[in-house]
Amino acid sequence: MGANTSSVTELAENENLRKLTGTESISENDPFWNQLISFSFTSPTNSCLTVSVCANNPRTGNFRALVKVFLSRTKELKISTECQDQLFIWQAHNALFMIRCLIKVFVGLMPEEELQLQFTYQERAPGTYEEGDLLEEMICNLVHLITEVPLLDITYNILFEAVTTLLTLLSYQLFQKEILRENIIYKYLSQGQCLSLTSRLVKTLLYNFIRQEKCPSPVAHIFQPQTEGAGLLYGLASGVASGLWTVFTLGGAASKQSPEKDLPLPLPNQSLLLLLVLANLPDGPDTPNPYKQAIMSFRNTQDSSSLPSPNPHSFQINFNSLYTALCDQQKSDQATLLLYTLLHQNTNVRTYMLARTDMENLVMPILQILYHVEERNSHHVYMSLIILLILTEDDAFNRSIHEVILKNITWYTERALTEISLGSLLILVVIRTIQFNMTRTRDKYLHTNCLAALANMSAQFRCLHQYAAQRIIRGPFDLDENSSLPDYAQDLNVIEEVIRMMLEIINSCLTSSLHHNPNLVYALLYKRELFEQFRTHPSFQDIMQNLDMVIGFFSTRLEQAGTDLSVERVQEVIKQGAVALPKDRLKKFPELKFKYVEEDQPEEFFIPYVWSLVYSSGAGLYWSPQSIELFTMDSG
């Protein structure tokens, strides 16, 4: 066995693998298995072995035997972890790694019914019959492994492999154009033995994301030889660890080459992807998705409420740690999607976040995503905007963001912002996004959500930065004069919709908080000629009444103050006039309030989106682009 511990780069040259995939049936008690799982492997790519395993397994049952070998070892994993038995853990990992690679082959070549048969084939003695479903048993064992084995340096890789194997089993969806409503894997995960583990699995995956544990370096796994006979263990551990380190740090064949510091951490990222896949599984005909129920109902560990949750899958988690992780990880699509999911579906999380006094830590990364809109995929931008829309449904949030003062926003390069409120910065970025969308991406939903967020905030505008006030008054109205707009934006209805909404937003601010926003009045007076074209337009006449009244009132007061007024003097006159303005002269309009509502059949959007993230950012996972049916390669 000592001669068989070197790293194998081409699997077809390995005798043990040829035997596994060959025509000879191997008992699960054969010493061969211990020899096989003492190798270090890279992902199988050799087509000969792929053909062999599919052709021969129905006769040999060797895949089933390999699964049984793995299952027998999972029963001792917790004890092995406590005893620091690294060799045992690595052998269990290698067995699971091979199982996962073979499952990937099966999933890509055969329907799920045939996959299930691969777990049943065995060489039986006459008259023997074995009950039970080995596929379900393995899935439940993987869930037990993920939830019960502690996350340590020596268990990191087998936990990663367990999460990745579940993703691989669920990947049938990738090869279907339509959303899979029923699936054997879904059934096993959502019913039967696994159902009672739902909350524990969701909680563990969330904590894996929260902890953001780095992949341990190969050095951490090397068994230092303590005797002359220990060279085998040293070579084995070093070879296995180095091979996995390569997979983890390079991200697998599906990932783009990028600096290591930019890559997501393997286990946290893979756990998040699995969590999102589970949370977006379709409801069954008679049973709701239990993972979605768990996501919707979990509570804060600090929640002292003694009332039991009506949801059987509820659990408690540290909201402060979750909030910190979400703030830190928003650069990735999947973290933004998790934030959206929690804000939209879990009222406990939403209430907690809106009560935070450091909301800038959450909002600023979202604003940076929107500011760099041309560098982001459209789905990431869309989810970021919806998050802002959900937040702006809360009046307390809309007030508090104007009280948070930020210094030197270096990533905002269009103008030096040495000091600005979070609210004013949010306004600047959202208006910039509207302009980008109207002139480039042409997505009606995008500008609709932008305008809805601004409308929700408008009655609570406070002490607007002069540049934010200028952009509110000037920005979107420039569309009407911009001859370089594409045909889509030239559509009068689209332009009218944006202008009408911006006029309503300005009106809402003037009627609710004019005295708090002298810079907005100043900008309105400075650019008053912009609004002359709207006075006689049938779509804008009603809303222009208030703007005309405000412009006329302050223009008169400025005329009375004399000529050649300095900027400071103009601002002083505006502040005095704001107090004197008779509010009853302003026409009342319905309060601007918009609420985000998911469209019918949201799974038609979210399931392809989630799987596109698994495809593009899953570590150590690769599927041929030509075989993907669920989404197009350029979607998003």
C-alpha positions as CSV (number, residue, x, y, z in Angstrom):
1,M,0.0,0.0,0.0
2,G,2.9,2.3,0.6
3,A,3.6,2.5,-3.1
4,N,0.2,3.7,-3.8
5,T,0.1,7.0,-2.0
6,S,1.4,9.3,-4.7
7,S,-0.9,11.9,-6.2
8,V,-2.6,10.8,-9.4
9,T,-3.2,13.3,-12.1
10,E,-4.6,11.1,-14.8
11,L,-7.2,8.7,-13.4
12,A,-7.1,6.3,-16.3
13,E,-3.6,5.3,-15.3
14,N,-4.6,4.3,-11.8
15,E,-5.1,0.5,-11.3
16,N,-7.5,0.9,-8.4
17,L,-9.8,3.2,-10.3
18,R,-9.8,0.9,-13.2
19,K,-10.8,-1.9,-10.9
20,L,-13.6,0.2,-9.4
21,T,-15.1,1.0,-12.8
22,G,-14.3,-2.4,-14.3
23,T,-16.2,-5.7,-14.7
24,E,-15.2,-7.3,-11.4
25,S,-17.6,-7.1,-8.5
26,I,-15.9,-6.0,-5.2
27,S,-17.4,-6.8,-1.8
28,E,-17.8,-3.8,0.6
29,N,-15.6,-5.7,3.1
30,D,-12.7,-6.2,0.6
31,P,-9.4,-4.6,1.7
32,F,-9.3,-3.0,-1.8
33,W,-11.5,-0.2,-0.5
34,N,-9.0,0.9,2.2
35,Q,-6.3,0.9,-0.5
36,L,-8.5,2.9,-2.9
37,I,-9.4,5.7,-0.5
38,S,-5.8,6.2,0.4
39,F,-5.1,8.0,-2.9
40,S,-5.2,11.6,-3.7
41,F,-7.4,12.4,-6.7
42,T,-8.1,15.2,-9.0
43,S,-11.6,15.5,-10.6
44,P,-12.2,12.7,-13.1
45,T,-12.1,13.8,-16.7
46,N,-11.2,10.6,-18.6
47,S,-14.1,9.5,-20.8
48,C,-13.0,5.8,-20.8
49,L,-13.6,5.6,-17.1
50,T,-16.9,7.4,-17.4
51,V,-18.1,4.9,-20.0
52,S,-16.8,2.0,-17.9
53,V,-18.6,2.9,-14.7
54,C,-22.0,3.4,-16.5
55,A,-21.6,0.2,-18.4
56,N,-20.3,-2.1,-15.6
57,N,-21.9,-0.8,-12.4
58,P,-25.3,-2.5,-13.1
59,R,-23.5,-5.9,-13.1
60,T,-20.8,-5.2,-10.4
61,G,-22.7,-3.0,-7.9
62,N,-19.3,-1.5,-7.1
63,F,-20.7,2.0,-6.8
64,R,-23.2,0.8,-4.1
65,A,-20.3,-0.9,-2.3
66,L,-18.3,2.3,-2.4
67,V,-21.3,4.2,-0.9
68,K,-21.6,1.5,1.8
69,V,-17.9,1.9,2.6
70,F,-18.4,5.6,3.0
71,L,-21.6,5.2,5.1
72,S,-19.8,2.8,7.5
73,R,-17.1,5.4,8.1
74,T,-19.5,8.3,8.7
75,K,-20.8,6.6,11.8
76,E,-17.3,7.1,13.4
77,L,-16.6,10.6,12.1
78,K,-17.5,12.4,15.2
79,I,-15.4,10.1,17.4
80,S,-12.5,10.4,14.8
81,T,-12.7,14.2,15.1
82,E,-12.6,14.1,18.9
83,C,-9.6,11.7,18.7
84,Q,-7.9,13.8,16.0
85,D,-7.8,10.8,13.7
86,Q,-6.9,12.7,10.6
87,L,-6.1,9.6,8.5
88,F,-9.6,8.2,9.1
89,I,-11.2,11.6,8.2
90,W,-9.2,11.9,5.0
91,Q,-10.1,8.4,3.9
92,A,-13.8,9.1,4.5
93,H,-13.3,12.4,2.5
94,N,-11.7,10.6,-0.4
95,A,-14.5,8.0,-0.5
96,L,-17.1,10.8,-0.6
97,F,-15.0,12.7,-3.2
98,M,-15.2,9.7,-5.5
99,I,-18.9,9.2,-4.9
100,R,-19.5,12.8,-5.8
101,C,-17.5,12.6,-9.0
102,L,-19.4,9.5,-10.0
103,I,-22.8,11.0,-9.1
104,K,-21.9,14.0,-11.3
105,V,-21.3,11.6,-14.2
106,F,-24.7,9.8,-13.5
107,V,-26.6,13.1,-13.3
108,G,-25.2,14.3,-16.6
109,L,-26.0,11.1,-18.5
110,M,-29.2,9.6,-17.1
111,P,-32.6,10.5,-15.6
112,E,-33.1,10.5,-11.9
113,E,-34.8,7.1,-11.9
114,E,-31.7,5.5,-13.3
115,L,-29.5,7.4,-10.9
116,Q,-31.5,5.8,-8.1
117,L,-30.9,2.4,-9.6
118,Q,-27.1,3.0,-9.5
119,F,-27.5,2.8,-5.7
120,T,-29.4,-0.5,-5.8
121,Y,-27.2,-2.6,-8.1
122,Q,-25.3,-5.2,-6.2
123,E,-24.1,-8.8,-6.6
124,R,-26.5,-10.8,-4.5
125,A,-26.2,-14.3,-3.2
126,P,-29.2,-16.5,-4.3
127,G,-32.3,-15.8,-2.2
128,T,-30.9,-12.6,-0.5
129,Y,-32.8,-9.3,-0.5
130,E,-31.8,-6.0,1.1
131,E,-34.4,-3.5,2.2
132,G,-34.0,0.2,2.4
133,D,-33.2,3.1,0.1
134,L,-29.4,3.6,-0.1
135,L,-29.8,7.0,-1.9
136,E,-32.0,8.4,0.8
137,E,-29.7,6.9,3.5
138,M,-26.7,8.6,1.9
139,I,-28.5,12.0,1.6
140,C,-29.5,11.8,5.3
141,N,-26.0,10.9,6.3
142,L,-24.6,13.9,4.4
143,V,-27.1,16.1,6.2
144,H,-26.1,14.5,9.5
145,L,-22.4,15.0,8.6
146,I,-22.8,18.7,7.8
147,T,-24.8,19.4,11.0
148,E,-23.0,17.2,13.5
149,V,-19.3,17.2,12.6
150,P,-17.6,20.3,14.1
151,L,-15.9,22.6,11.7
152,L,-12.1,22.3,12.3
153,D,-9.0,22.3,10.1
154,I,-9.1,18.5,9.9
155,T,-12.8,18.4,9.0
156,Y,-13.0,21.4,6.7
157,N,-12.6,19.4,3.5
158,I,-15.0,16.6,4.2
159,L,-17.6,19.2,5.2
160,F,-17.0,21.0,2.0
161,E,-17.3,17.8,0.1
162,A,-20.6,16.9,1.8
163,V,-22.1,20.3,0.9
164,T,-20.8,20.0,-2.7
165,T,-22.2,16.4,-3.1
166,L,-25.7,17.7,-2.1
167,L,-25.4,20.4,-4.7
168,T,-24.3,17.8,-7.3
169,L,-27.3,15.6,-6.5
170,L,-29.6,18.7,-6.9
171,S,-28.0,19.7,-10.2
172,Y,-30.6,17.9,-12.4
173,Q,-32.3,21.3,-12.6
174,L,-29.4,22.6,-14.7
175,F,-30.2,20.2,-17.5
176,Q,-33.9,21.1,-17.7
177,K,-35.5,24.2,-19.4
178,E,-38.5,24.0,-17.2
179,I,-38.6,24.3,-13.4
180,L,-38.5,20.9,-11.8
181,R,-41.6,20.7,-9.6
182,E,-41.0,17.2,-8.4
183,N,-37.8,15.3,-8.0
184,I,-36.6,12.3,-6.1
185,I,-33.8,14.3,-4.4
186,Y,-36.3,17.1,-3.4
187,K,-38.5,14.4,-1.9
188,Y,-35.8,12.9,0.2
189,L,-34.6,16.3,1.4
190,S,-38.1,17.7,2.2
191,Q,-39.8,14.6,3.6
192,G,-39.0,11.4,5.5
193,Q,-35.9,11.1,7.5
194,C,-34.4,14.5,6.5
195,L,-37.4,16.6,7.4
196,S,-36.6,16.7,11.1
197,L,-33.1,17.9,10.2
198,T,-34.3,20.9,8.2
199,S,-33.8,23.6,10.8
200,R,-30.4,22.2,11.8
201,L,-29.2,22.1,8.2
202,V,-30.3,25.7,7.5
203,K,-28.8,26.9,10.8
204,T,-25.4,25.2,10.0
205,L,-25.3,26.5,6.5
206,L,-26.0,30.0,7.8
207,Y,-23.3,29.7,10.4
208,N,-20.8,28.4,7.8
209,F,-21.5,31.6,5.9
210,I,-21.3,33.8,9.0
211,R,-18.0,32.3,10.2
212,Q,-16.2,32.8,6.8
213,E,-13.6,30.2,7.7
214,K,-10.7,30.1,5.3
215,C,-9.5,26.9,3.7
216,P,-6.7,25.5,5.9
217,S,-3.4,25.4,4.2
218,P,-1.8,22.0,3.3
219,V,0.6,22.4,6.2
220,A,-2.2,22.1,8.6
221,H,-3.0,18.6,7.4
222,I,0.5,17.1,7.2
223,F,1.0,14.3,9.7
224,Q,4.5,14.8,11.1
225,P,6.3,11.4,11.1
226,Q,7.0,10.4,14.7
227,T,8.5,7.0,13.8
228,E,10.4,5.5,10.9
229,G,7.3,3.8,9.8
230,A,5.2,6.9,9.6
231,G,6.4,8.0,6.2
232,L,3.2,6.6,4.6
233,L,1.0,8.8,6.6
234,Y,3.1,11.8,6.0
235,G,3.0,11.3,2.2
236,L,-0.7,10.5,2.2
237,A,-1.8,13.6,4.1
238,S,0.5,15.9,2.2
239,G,-0.7,14.6,-1.2
240,V,-4.4,14.8,-0.4
241,A,-4.1,18.2,1.2
242,S,-2.1,19.7,-1.6
243,G,-4.5,18.4,-4.2
244,L,-7.6,19.9,-2.4
245,W,-5.7,23.1,-1.8
246,T,-5.3,23.4,-5.5
247,V,-9.0,22.8,-6.2
248,F,-10.0,25.3,-3.5
249,T,-7.6,28.1,-4.4
250,L,-8.2,27.9,-8.1
251,G,-11.9,27.5,-7.7
252,G,-12.2,24.6,-10.1
253,A,-12.5,24.6,-13.9
254,A,-15.8,26.6,-13.8
255,S,-14.2,29.7,-12.2
256,K,-12.5,32.5,-14.0
257,Q,-8.8,33.0,-13.1
258,S,-8.6,35.9,-10.7
259,P,-6.5,37.0,-7.8
260,E,-6.8,34.6,-4.8
261,K,-7.9,37.5,-2.5
262,D,-11.0,38.1,-4.8
263,L,-12.2,34.5,-4.6
264,P,-14.9,33.6,-2.1
265,L,-13.9,31.2,0.6
266,P,-14.8,27.6,-0.4
267,L,-17.0,26.3,2.5
268,P,-18.8,29.6,3.3
269,N,-19.5,30.1,-0.4
270,Q,-20.6,26.6,-1.1
271,S,-22.8,26.5,2.0
272,L,-24.5,29.8,0.9
273,L,-25.1,28.4,-2.6
274,L,-26.7,25.2,-1.1
275,L,-28.8,27.3,1.2
276,L,-30.1,29.4,-1.7
277,V,-30.8,26.3,-3.7
278,L,-32.8,24.7,-0.9
279,A,-34.6,27.9,0.0
280,N,-35.8,28.2,-3.6
281,L,-37.0,24.6,-4.1
282,P,-40.6,24.7,-5.4
283,D,-43.3,23.7,-2.9
284,G,-44.6,20.2,-3.2
285,P,-48.2,19.5,-4.2
286,D,-49.2,19.0,-0.6
287,T,-46.2,20.2,1.4
288,P,-44.6,23.6,1.5
289,N,-40.8,23.8,1.1
290,P,-39.5,23.3,4.7
291,Y,-36.2,25.1,4.0
292,K,-38.1,28.2,3.0
293,Q,-40.2,27.9,6.1
294,A,-37.1,27.7,8.2
295,I,-35.6,30.8,6.4
296,M,-38.9,32.7,7.0
297,S,-39.2,32.0,10.7
298,F,-35.8,31.8,12.5
299,R,-35.3,34.2,15.4
300,N,-32.5,36.1,17.2
301,T,-30.7,34.3,20.0
302,Q,-31.3,37.5,22.0
303,D,-35.1,37.2,21.5
304,S,-36.4,36.6,25.0
305,S,-40.0,36.0,23.8
306,S,-41.4,32.9,25.4
307,L,-44.0,32.4,22.7
308,P,-43.3,29.3,20.7
309,S,-43.0,29.7,16.9
310,P,-45.9,28.2,15.0
311,N,-43.4,27.0,12.4
312,P,-42.0,23.6,13.3
313,H,-38.7,24.4,11.5
314,S,-37.9,27.6,13.4
315,F,-34.6,28.0,15.2
316,Q,-32.5,30.8,16.8
317,I,-29.3,32.3,15.4
318,N,-27.1,35.3,16.4
319,F,-28.5,38.2,14.4
320,N,-25.5,40.5,15.2
321,S,-23.1,38.0,13.6
322,L,-25.4,37.5,10.7
323,Y,-25.7,41.2,10.1
324,T,-22.0,41.7,10.2
325,A,-21.4,38.9,7.7
326,L,-24.0,40.3,5.4
327,C,-22.5,43.7,5.5
328,D,-19.0,42.4,4.8
329,Q,-20.0,40.1,1.9
330,Q,-22.2,42.2,-0.3
331,K,-19.7,42.2,-3.2
332,S,-21.0,38.8,-4.2
333,D,-24.4,38.1,-5.9
334,Q,-25.2,35.2,-3.6
335,A,-24.7,37.3,-0.4
336,T,-26.9,40.1,-1.9
337,L,-29.5,37.4,-2.8
338,L,-29.4,36.1,0.8
339,L,-29.9,39.6,2.2
340,Y,-32.9,40.1,-0.1
341,T,-34.4,36.7,0.9
342,L,-34.1,37.5,4.6
343,L,-35.4,41.1,4.3
344,H,-38.3,40.0,2.2
345,Q,-39.3,36.8,3.9
346,N,-38.2,36.9,7.6
347,T,-40.0,39.7,9.5
348,N,-37.7,39.0,12.5
349,V,-34.6,39.8,10.5
350,R,-36.2,42.8,8.8
351,T,-37.3,44.3,12.2
352,Y,-33.8,43.8,13.7
353,M,-32.0,45.3,10.7
354,L,-34.2,48.4,10.6
355,A,-33.6,49.0,14.3
356,R,-29.8,49.0,13.9
357,T,-28.0,52.3,14.5
358,D,-25.3,51.5,12.0
359,M,-27.3,50.9,8.8
360,E,-24.6,52.6,6.8
361,N,-22.6,49.4,7.1
362,L,-25.3,47.6,5.2
363,V,-26.4,50.4,2.8
364,M,-23.0,51.6,1.6
365,P,-22.0,48.2,0.0
366,I,-25.4,48.2,-1.8
367,L,-24.8,51.7,-3.1
368,Q,-21.4,50.8,-4.4
369,I,-23.0,47.9,-6.3
370,L,-25.4,50.4,-7.9
371,Y,-22.7,53.0,-8.5
372,H,-20.6,50.5,-10.5
373,V,-23.7,49.3,-12.3
374,E,-21.8,48.9,-15.6
375,E,-19.5,46.3,-14.0
376,R,-22.3,44.3,-12.4
377,N,-24.7,41.8,-13.9
378,S,-28.3,43.0,-14.2
379,H,-29.6,40.5,-11.6
380,H,-27.2,41.8,-9.0
381,V,-28.2,45.4,-9.7
382,Y,-31.9,44.4,-9.6
383,M,-31.7,42.6,-6.2
384,S,-29.7,45.6,-4.8
385,L,-32.4,48.0,-5.8
386,I,-35.2,45.8,-4.4
387,I,-33.3,45.7,-1.1
388,L,-33.3,49.5,-1.1
389,L,-37.0,49.6,-1.9
390,I,-37.8,47.2,1.0
391,L,-35.7,49.4,3.4
392,T,-37.4,52.6,2.2
393,E,-40.8,51.1,3.1
394,D,-39.9,52.0,6.7
395,D,-40.3,55.7,7.7
396,A,-37.9,55.5,10.5
397,F,-35.2,54.3,8.1
398,N,-36.0,57.2,5.8
399,R,-35.5,59.6,8.6
400,S,-32.4,58.1,10.1
401,I,-30.4,57.9,7.0
402,H,-30.3,61.7,6.8
403,E,-28.8,61.8,10.3
404,V,-25.8,59.6,9.4
405,I,-23.0,61.8,8.2
406,L,-20.3,60.3,6.0
407,K,-16.8,61.6,5.2
408,N,-14.8,61.4,2.0
409,I,-16.6,59.0,-0.2
410,T,-13.6,57.9,-2.3
411,W,-15.5,55.5,-4.6
412,Y,-17.8,58.3,-5.8
413,T,-15.6,59.9,-8.4
414,E,-18.0,62.2,-10.3
415,R,-17.6,64.9,-7.6
416,A,-15.6,65.2,-4.4
417,L,-17.9,64.4,-1.5
418,T,-16.0,65.4,1.7
419,E,-19.1,65.4,3.8
420,I,-22.6,64.1,3.0
421,S,-25.5,62.3,4.7
422,L,-26.2,58.7,3.9
423,G,-29.6,59.8,2.6
424,S,-28.2,62.3,0.2
425,L,-25.7,59.8,-1.1
426,L,-28.4,57.2,-1.6
427,I,-30.4,59.8,-3.6
428,L,-27.3,60.6,-5.8
429,V,-26.6,56.9,-6.6
430,V,-30.3,56.0,-7.3
431,I,-30.7,59.0,-9.7
432,R,-27.5,58.1,-11.4
433,T,-28.8,54.5,-11.8
434,I,-32.0,55.9,-13.4
435,Q,-30.0,57.9,-15.9
436,F,-27.8,54.9,-16.7
437,N,-30.8,52.7,-17.2
438,M,-32.7,55.1,-19.4
439,T,-29.7,55.6,-21.7
440,R,-28.2,52.1,-21.8
441,T,-29.9,49.1,-20.2
442,R,-33.5,50.0,-21.1
443,D,-35.1,48.0,-18.3
444,K,-38.5,49.4,-17.2
445,Y,-38.4,47.4,-14.0
446,L,-35.1,49.0,-13.0
447,H,-36.2,52.6,-13.2
448,T,-39.6,51.8,-11.7
449,N,-37.9,50.4,-8.6
450,C,-35.5,53.4,-8.4
451,L,-38.4,55.8,-8.6
452,A,-40.4,53.9,-6.0
453,A,-37.5,54.0,-3.5
454,L,-37.1,57.8,-4.0
455,A,-40.8,58.2,-3.7
456,N,-40.9,56.3,-0.4
457,M,-38.1,58.6,0.9
458,S,-39.4,61.9,-0.4
459,A,-41.6,63.0,2.5
460,Q,-38.6,62.4,4.9
461,F,-35.9,64.2,2.9
462,R,-33.9,66.2,5.4
463,C,-31.0,68.7,4.9
464,L,-30.3,67.5,1.4
465,H,-26.7,68.0,0.2
466,Q,-26.6,70.8,-2.4
467,Y,-25.4,68.3,-5.1
468,A,-28.2,65.8,-4.2
469,A,-30.7,68.7,-4.5
470,Q,-29.3,69.7,-7.9
471,R,-29.5,66.1,-9.2
472,I,-33.1,65.8,-8.0
473,I,-34.1,69.0,-9.9
474,R,-31.9,68.6,-12.9
475,G,-30.9,65.0,-13.5
476,P,-33.9,63.1,-14.9
477,F,-35.3,66.1,-16.7
478,D,-32.2,66.3,-18.9
479,L,-33.6,63.2,-20.6
480,D,-36.1,65.3,-22.5
481,E,-33.4,67.2,-24.2
482,N,-30.9,64.4,-24.8
483,S,-30.9,63.6,-28.5
484,S,-28.5,60.7,-28.1
485,L,-31.1,58.5,-26.3
486,P,-31.8,55.1,-27.8
487,D,-35.1,54.4,-29.5
488,Y,-36.6,52.8,-26.4
489,A,-36.0,55.8,-24.2
490,Q,-37.3,58.1,-27.0
491,D,-40.7,56.5,-26.4
492,L,-42.7,59.5,-25.0
493,N,-44.6,57.3,-22.5
494,V,-41.4,56.2,-20.8
495,I,-40.0,59.7,-20.6
496,E,-43.3,61.0,-19.3
497,E,-43.5,58.3,-16.7
498,V,-40.1,59.2,-15.3
499,I,-40.7,63.0,-15.4
500,R,-44.1,62.7,-13.8
501,M,-42.7,60.6,-11.0
502,M,-39.8,62.9,-10.3
503,L,-42.3,65.9,-10.2
504,E,-44.3,64.0,-7.6
505,I,-41.2,63.3,-5.6
506,I,-40.2,67.0,-5.6
507,N,-43.8,67.9,-4.7
508,S,-43.9,65.4,-1.9
509,C,-40.7,66.9,-0.4
510,L,-42.0,70.5,-0.7
511,T,-45.4,69.7,0.9
512,S,-43.9,67.6,3.7
513,S,-40.5,69.0,4.6
514,L,-39.8,72.2,2.6
515,H,-38.4,74.0,5.7
516,H,-35.8,71.1,6.1
517,N,-34.5,71.4,2.6
518,P,-33.4,75.0,1.6
519,N,-30.9,73.5,-0.9
520,L,-33.8,71.9,-2.8
521,V,-35.6,75.2,-3.0
522,Y,-32.4,76.9,-4.1
523,A,-31.9,74.3,-6.9
524,L,-35.6,74.6,-7.9
525,L,-35.3,78.4,-8.3
526,Y,-31.9,78.2,-10.1
527,K,-33.3,75.8,-12.7
528,R,-36.9,77.1,-12.8
529,E,-36.8,77.5,-16.6
530,L,-36.6,73.7,-16.9
531,F,-40.2,73.5,-15.6
532,E,-41.8,76.0,-17.9
533,Q,-42.4,73.3,-20.6
534,F,-44.4,71.2,-18.1
535,R,-47.0,73.8,-17.1
536,T,-49.2,73.3,-20.1
537,H,-48.5,69.6,-20.5
538,P,-51.7,67.6,-19.7
539,S,-49.8,64.9,-17.8
540,F,-48.1,67.4,-15.5
541,Q,-50.5,70.3,-15.0
542,D,-51.9,69.2,-11.7
543,I,-48.6,68.4,-10.1
544,M,-47.1,71.7,-11.4
545,Q,-49.5,73.8,-9.4
546,N,-47.5,73.4,-6.2
547,L,-44.1,73.8,-7.8
548,D,-45.3,77.0,-9.5
549,M,-46.6,78.3,-6.2
550,V,-43.3,77.6,-4.5
551,I,-41.3,79.1,-7.3
552,G,-43.5,82.2,-7.4
553,F,-43.5,82.7,-3.6
554,F,-39.7,82.5,-3.2
555,S,-39.0,84.5,-6.4
556,T,-41.1,87.4,-5.0
557,R,-39.3,87.3,-1.7
558,L,-35.9,87.4,-3.5
559,E,-37.0,90.3,-5.7
560,Q,-38.0,92.1,-2.5
561,A,-34.6,91.4,-1.0
562,G,-32.9,93.4,-3.8
563,T,-30.5,92.7,-6.6
564,D,-27.0,91.2,-6.9
565,L,-27.6,88.9,-3.9
566,S,-24.8,86.7,-2.8
567,V,-25.4,82.9,-2.5
568,E,-25.4,83.2,1.3
569,R,-28.0,86.0,1.2
570,V,-30.2,83.9,-1.2
571,Q,-30.0,81.0,1.2
572,E,-30.9,83.2,4.1
573,V,-34.0,84.5,2.3
574,I,-35.0,81.0,1.4
575,K,-34.8,79.8,5.1
576,Q,-36.8,82.8,6.2
577,G,-39.4,82.3,3.5
578,A,-39.7,78.6,4.3
579,V,-41.1,79.5,7.8
580,A,-43.4,82.1,6.3
581,L,-44.8,80.0,3.5
582,P,-48.6,79.4,4.1
583,K,-48.9,75.6,3.9
584,D,-52.6,75.7,3.1
585,R,-51.8,77.1,-0.3
586,L,-50.1,73.8,-1.3
587,K,-52.5,71.3,-2.8
588,K,-52.6,68.0,-1.0
589,F,-51.8,64.9,-3.0
590,P,-51.9,61.2,-1.8
591,E,-48.9,60.2,0.1
592,L,-46.3,58.4,-2.1
593,K,-45.9,54.9,-0.7
594,F,-44.7,51.9,-2.7
595,K,-44.3,48.3,-1.4
596,Y,-42.3,45.6,-3.0
597,V,-44.4,42.6,-4.0
598,E,-42.9,39.5,-5.7
599,E,-44.4,38.7,-9.0
600,D,-46.5,35.6,-9.6
601,Q,-44.3,32.4,-9.9
602,P,-41.1,34.0,-8.6
603,E,-39.3,30.7,-9.0
604,E,-39.2,31.3,-12.7
605,F,-36.7,34.1,-12.0
606,F,-35.0,32.9,-8.8
607,I,-34.3,29.2,-9.6
608,P,-32.4,30.0,-12.9
609,Y,-30.6,32.9,-11.1
610,V,-29.5,30.7,-8.2
611,W,-28.2,27.9,-10.4
612,S,-26.4,30.4,-12.6
613,L,-24.5,31.4,-9.4
614,V,-23.8,27.8,-8.6
615,Y,-22.5,27.3,-12.1
616,S,-20.3,30.5,-12.1
617,S,-19.0,30.6,-8.6
618,G,-19.2,27.1,-7.1
619,A,-15.7,25.9,-6.0
620,G,-14.6,22.6,-7.6
621,L,-17.7,22.3,-9.7
622,Y,-17.8,22.3,-13.5
623,W,-20.5,21.5,-16.1
624,S,-20.1,21.7,-19.8
625,P,-21.8,25.0,-21.0
626,Q,-23.2,23.1,-23.9
627,S,-25.3,20.8,-21.6
628,I,-26.9,23.7,-19.6
629,E,-30.6,24.1,-20.5
630,L,-31.9,26.2,-17.5
631,F,-30.3,29.5,-18.5
632,T,-28.2,31.0,-21.3
633,M,-24.6,31.6,-20.7
634,D,-25.0,35.4,-21.1
635,S,-28.1,35.7,-18.8
636,G,-27.7,38.2,-16.1
